[in-house]
Amino acid sequence: MSKGLKIVVLVKQVPDIEKVRFDYEKGRLDRSSAEAVINPFDLNALEAAAQIKEKIGGVVTAVSMGPEQAKDALRDALARGADEAVLLSDLRFAGADTLATSYTLSCAVRKLGAFDLIICGEKTIDGDTAQVGPEVAEFLGIPHVAYVDEILDISIAEITVKSRLDGDNYVVKMRFPGLITVTKDANVPRLPTLKDKLRSRKAEITVWGMKDLACLDEKQFFGLQGSPTGVAKVFAPTSGKKKGQIVMGTPEEKARRIAEILLKLGASQ
Ligand SMILES: Cc1cc2nc3c(=O)[nH]c(=O)nc-3n(C[C@H](O)[C@H](O)[C@H](O)COP(=O)(O)OP(=O)(O)OC[C@H]3O[C@@H](n4cnc5c(N)ncnc54)[C@H](O)[C@@H]3O)c2cc1C
């Protein structure tokens, strides 16, 4: 009997977007203003992995890059069906743009050894670029399918998925090894049981720093130094509400008033 698939799920810890405040002076999110949670789309990635494991067996490894506190996200991942967890944490990983993040994650996947499928969320709710999944696939030289809404079929050798891009649906069959990014429509993430939560609290989480990720190529896209891009300015979105005025009166008065306003704005008679 086959031992199933080796699945890697990439999870990022993000601030709870419902509660987080924006620091207008510094022009960035005040991450201390809200508790950190697993990126919601990564819950769909974990659920997809758990369902695949239930169907054909296998081992699920959750990997996250972040500070020590990202261990909480990994414990949550363990409670939701992951078997192992690896945290990539090193001061030299800090300030990574999407390229450096993807490079670091791909080095970790290489270190984990042979794998069949990597599952990511379609995007994060803080960075929101949706670049990391496809970039990890590029660094590893494997195919990927993004924005997967549904897993239609899966075997030990390949996966068939429905993906939605620009309003069109695509059915794609991909041989392993490969990577998918899943949308919130892919499944309904399960709630961990109390037993699973307690078990995950005691679980061991492997921590790797830069020295553990000896990638064999010459490129070293680690952290701020290895990031070719940087955020020049961050600002909170405005409400988008347009200024307006309500015109009162009889229909004739309203028409006259609107005509006056339009003329004032430059409309010709
Ligand atoms: C130009 C630019 C410059 C930046 N500069 C900085 C900076 O100086 N300092 C800084 O703190 N941040 C910076 N960031 C943010 C940082 O790059 C992102 O947090 C990170 O690269 C992940 O990108 P994302 O959140 O958009 O992920 P997305 O691409 O939206 O995420 C898709 C999926 O990838 C996986 N994933 C993403 N990130 C991780 C992770 N860390 N661990 C595990 N899985 C993950 C998850 O499965 C996720 O659902 C910068 C971003 C950009 C675009």
The ligand as an SDF file (V2000), in Angstrom:
LIG
                    3D

 53 58  0  0  0  0  0  0  0  0999 V2000
    8.2050   45.7290   -2.4670 C   0  0  0  0  0  0  0  0  0  0  0  0
    8.0250   45.1040   -1.1110 C   0  0  0  0  0  0  0  0  0  0  0  0
    8.9020   45.3940   -0.0810 C   0  0  0  0  0  0  0  0  0  0  0  0
    8.6920   44.8600    1.1900 C   0  0  0  0  0  0  0  0  0  0  0  0
    9.5440   45.2170    2.1770 N   0  0  0  0  0  0  0  0  0  0  0  0
    9.3110   44.7440    3.4010 C   0  0  0  0  0  0  0  0  0  0  0  0
   10.1220   45.1470    4.4500 C   0  0  0  0  0  0  0  0  0  0  0  0
   11.0460   45.9160    4.2570 O   0  0  0  0  0  0  0  0  0  0  0  0
    9.8520   44.6430    5.6830 N   0  0  0  0  0  0  0  0  0  0  0  0
    8.8130   43.7570    5.8820 C   0  0  0  0  0  0  0  0  0  0  0  0
    8.6000   43.2990    7.0100 O   0  0  0  0  0  0  0  0  0  0  0  0
    8.0100   43.3500    4.8840 N   0  0  0  0  0  0  0  0  0  0  0  0
    8.2260   43.8320    3.6700 C   0  0  0  0  0  0  0  0  0  0  0  0
    7.4090   43.4730    2.6810 N   0  0  0  0  0  0  0  0  0  0  0  0
    6.3600   42.5150    2.9500 C   0  0  0  0  0  0  0  0  0  0  0  0
    6.9060   41.1420    2.7170 C   0  0  0  0  0  0  0  0  0  0  0  0
    7.5280   41.0510    1.4880 O   0  0  0  0  0  0  0  0  0  0  0  0
    5.7910   40.1730    2.7110 C   0  0  0  0  0  0  0  0  0  0  0  0
    5.3040   40.0600    4.0230 O   0  0  0  0  0  0  0  0  0  0  0  0
    6.2150   38.7950    2.2740 C   0  0  0  0  0  0  0  0  0  0  0  0
    7.0900   38.8230    1.1810 O   0  0  0  0  0  0  0  0  0  0  0  0
    5.0670   37.9190    1.8880 C   0  0  0  0  0  0  0  0  0  0  0  0
    4.3490   38.5680    0.8730 O   0  0  0  0  0  0  0  0  0  0  0  0
    2.8100   38.6380    0.9590 P   0  0  0  0  0  0  0  0  0  0  0  0
    2.4250   38.8980    2.3730 O   0  0  0  0  0  0  0  0  0  0  0  0
    2.3280   39.5860   -0.0740 O   0  0  0  0  0  0  0  0  0  0  0  0
    2.4030   37.1350    0.5920 O   0  0  0  0  0  0  0  0  0  0  0  0
    1.4880   36.5710   -0.5880 P   0  0  0  0  0  0  0  0  0  0  0  0
    2.2920   36.3670   -1.7920 O   0  0  0  0  0  0  0  0  0  0  0  0
    0.2280   37.3660   -0.7110 O   0  0  0  0  0  0  0  0  0  0  0  0
    1.1810   35.1680    0.1170 O   0  0  0  0  0  0  0  0  0  0  0  0
    0.7590   34.0200   -0.6050 C   0  0  0  0  0  0  0  0  0  0  0  0
    1.0030   32.7910    0.2380 C   0  0  0  0  0  0  0  0  0  0  0  0
    2.4000   32.5750    0.4010 O   0  0  0  0  0  0  0  0  0  0  0  0
    2.6660   32.0050    1.6800 C   0  0  0  0  0  0  0  0  0  0  0  0
    3.4920   32.9170    2.4600 N   0  0  0  0  0  0  0  0  0  0  0  0
    3.6790   34.2490    2.3190 C   0  0  0  0  0  0  0  0  0  0  0  0
    4.5360   34.7220    3.2400 N   0  0  0  0  0  0  0  0  0  0  0  0
    4.9210   33.6630    3.9930 C   0  0  0  0  0  0  0  0  0  0  0  0
    5.7820   33.4880    5.1060 C   0  0  0  0  0  0  0  0  0  0  0  0
    6.4570   34.5120    5.6660 N   0  0  0  0  0  0  0  0  0  0  0  0
    5.9300   32.2460    5.6290 N   0  0  0  0  0  0  0  0  0  0  0  0
    5.2710   31.1870    5.0960 C   0  0  0  0  0  0  0  0  0  0  0  0
    4.4350   31.2820    4.0380 N   0  0  0  0  0  0  0  0  0  0  0  0
    4.2610   32.5020    3.4940 C   0  0  0  0  0  0  0  0  0  0  0  0
    1.2970   31.7720    2.3130 C   0  0  0  0  0  0  0  0  0  0  0  0
    0.8230   30.4820    1.9700 O   0  0  0  0  0  0  0  0  0  0  0  0
    0.4420   32.8380    1.6530 C   0  0  0  0  0  0  0  0  0  0  0  0
   -0.9290   32.5640    1.6950 O   0  0  0  0  0  0  0  0  0  0  0  0
    7.5970   43.9880    1.4250 C   0  0  0  0  0  0  0  0  0  0  0  0
    6.7410   43.6890    0.3700 C   0  0  0  0  0  0  0  0  0  0  0  0
    6.9480   44.2330   -0.8950 C   0  0  0  0  0  0  0  0  0  0  0  0
    5.9790   43.9030   -2.0220 C   0  0  0  0  0  0  0  0  0  0  0  0
  1  2  1  0
  2  3  1  0
  2 52  2  0
  3  4  2  0
  4  5  1  0
  4 50  1  0
  5  6  2  0
  6  7  1  0
  6 13  1  0
  7  8  2  0
  7  9  1  0
  9 10  1  0
 10 11  2  0
 10 12  1  0
 12 13  2  0
 13 14  1  0
 14 15  1  0
 14 50  1  0
 15 16  1  0
 16 17  1  0
 16 18  1  0
 18 19  1  0
 18 20  1  0
 20 21  1  0
 20 22  1  0
 22 23  1  0
 23 24  1  0
 24 25  2  0
 24 26  1  0
 24 27  1  0
 27 28  1  0
 28 29  2  0
 28 30  1  0
 28 31  1  0
 31 32  1  0
 32 33  1  0
 33 34  1  0
 33 48  1  0
 34 35  1  0
 35 36  1  0
 35 46  1  0
 36 37  1  0
 36 45  1  0
 37 38  2  0
 38 39  1  0
 39 40  1  0
 39 45  2  0
 40 41  1  0
 40 42  2  0
 42 43  1  0
 43 44  2  0
 44 45  1  0
 46 47  1  0
 46 48  1  0
 48 49  1  0
 50 51  2  0
 51 52  1  0
 52 53  1  0
M  END
$$$$
